[in-house]
Amino acid sequence: MRRRISAVAGVAAIAALATAAGTGAGSASAAPHTTPRQSVEYFTEPGGHPHHRTVPASPTSPRQLVRPGGKALKGDGAVTSIVNNGPVGSKLDVVFIGDGYTADQQQAFHDAVRTKWAKMSAVEPYASYKGLFNVWAVDAVSQDSGVSGDPAQGVVKNTALGSAFFCDGVERLLCVDTGKVETYAAKAPAADLVVVLSNSTKYGGAGYNDVKSQVGYDGIATASSNNDKSDQVAVHETGHSLGKLADEYQYDEYGTYTGNEPWESNITKTATGAKWSRWAGQPSPDGGTVGAYEGGGYYPKGIYRPTENSIMRSLGREFNLPGREAMIAGFYRHASVIAPADGTTGNGDRVGRNTRIAVREGAPATTSLYWYVDGHEVSWARNRTAVTPRTLGVPTDGTPHWVTAWALDQNPAVRDPAVTQKMRTALRWQVSGS
């Protein structure tokens, strides 16, 4: 069972923000800290540009959760499957953890997970690839309902993960104890993205990055559970963690970029935008036209981005065309085009001639599915998601035969040949010929 955790977080190169003084709104001082600190990305308002800051790694709450009598609270750590699209080894697993929910409020947390995932997965390319995701809810039972700093700075709540607004003095920055998050995330069968939903209607959230060396995974996103705009924070952060995309906004005081060519796919030193030339001149879902627009990666000069204003620049926007392609590539780093749906693995399982073989497609609208017997296609079975070896014509000659399901996702949103290689999957079963 998969245990690698690669959670939601910004992975853009922003280490300089943790040490440079006066580098934009919310930037941290270069003075040394006596406690471990982490870089976070946060948003002061819906639709605004993000900011960065370094904050204490943990604890973040004014006080630690006190378990009555030292005993675990009822239901703490329970795991619920919210969306099940197949085996964890073939899907991208999203883990939501609630904070500020008491034992009697866990159903409200589960409802919030469904609402937030519905909004996140309505954004392209998530919307076209819902079938690639499993979603899990992990109950972190709190002593108090709500979170610290809501509605005012002096409010203190005793919660499982220490969620707190006014983190490091910034009202909308919603921090958590990342060590405790790791503990709860590990309870899920698998985790590729981790989102903490803090029980609040107040707008806020954060994207942690650079936490892998401290707590064992790449990062987390936090969002207020009952604010209808906070899901955009999580979507933006997945642009970093899944899409490996850079931020496309800038700080004027950064001046001109003079470093090496950035490794991220959505920023470049080249004024022609050759890195995304396959999309040049095309209308983009974020409302612009793909070209080369100066400013990005925090620098106003010397760096170019693909469009005027995508979600990697401002919340409430869409991913631009190069960003959408990068996100799909990220999906397929964790998930497969098709997955077995009948309890087999599709990895050479032995089955009988009358065994039902079924598969699930992650993107049925753009996926073509082919069935083969001993390397020869059975054309009438094309795009069927369930067959039996007998109906495919496997002979009864006493020798083993092979049935193969071969799927290809041909989404026109992907033009990079390196990515299209990841958009195909083959599953195989060995069939007795008797």
C-alpha angles and dihedrals in degrees: 000000000000116000104168110121119206103168136190110285145124111266097179116128101266101137090118089066090064093059108027118091120226097007099148140301113341095003119153131243121255090234113121119256126221093210127054113270134195133206114244135183118218142173125224095197140009110272093016132121117267126249133205135225140160115241136179111284093223153024099032100166121084088242139014124256111266115212110211108249089354090283127132114256116252113276094008112155096014114152123215127189108229098173123015116188099156147303115343091238091063101038138064105250119213117195121200118193121192126218130189092028119125123215090269093051101057093104088056088053091052090050089051090052091054092048095047094045090049090055095043093047092049089070116089132278088023090059093060093045105044089125091066094064138083117192125205132187119209115196115225102183115212130202091223131041116238131018137277117271094031117148095352136014095252095057112110124193129186103227138163097246100027096242110188137173118211087050108181087355096303111123100209095041105105110197132184139190099267094198090059091047089057091052093054096040090056090062092070118087089246138347130204096155126027124198125179114210110201116202102249144106091214117110113250149100144149143223114221119205134175093036098120095093091051107042106012106259139070101256150293140240125223126201137170105255100219102040111101093215101047095083088074089068090060093045091052091049092053086058085068101038100038103021095037085222126161124231110265098206128091145212111225093219091062091076120188125355113233102166133104124298107288115247094220115101097229103055130054144168090226112100091208093060091231091163090073098027092132087072098040114139094007121132107251129216091240090066100260138094120254111252135109117297118182117239129056145117086056093299122108093201136040095023127086133201129200101245141014100256125359129159088271087066103034133011118247094042131106128251109266120237097271089044093050090052091049091051092053089050087053092051091054093050086071106024140047129233090241133014132194113264102187105066096271124111100225087228100114098304115172113239138169127249091255096045114122110235114197134176136190123223122216096206107019095174093063102026125098116201124202131186124209135187112203090339097311119112120238096215098193090061095057112137093004112136096203131041141150123230089236094058089046087060101252102171127235096231099128095253128104119258134191129237116195131189111202120188131187126189107211099182109164088215086080120069102153109105090211090059096044088060088066093051097079132077135184124199122189137198129187113226127200111235093218 
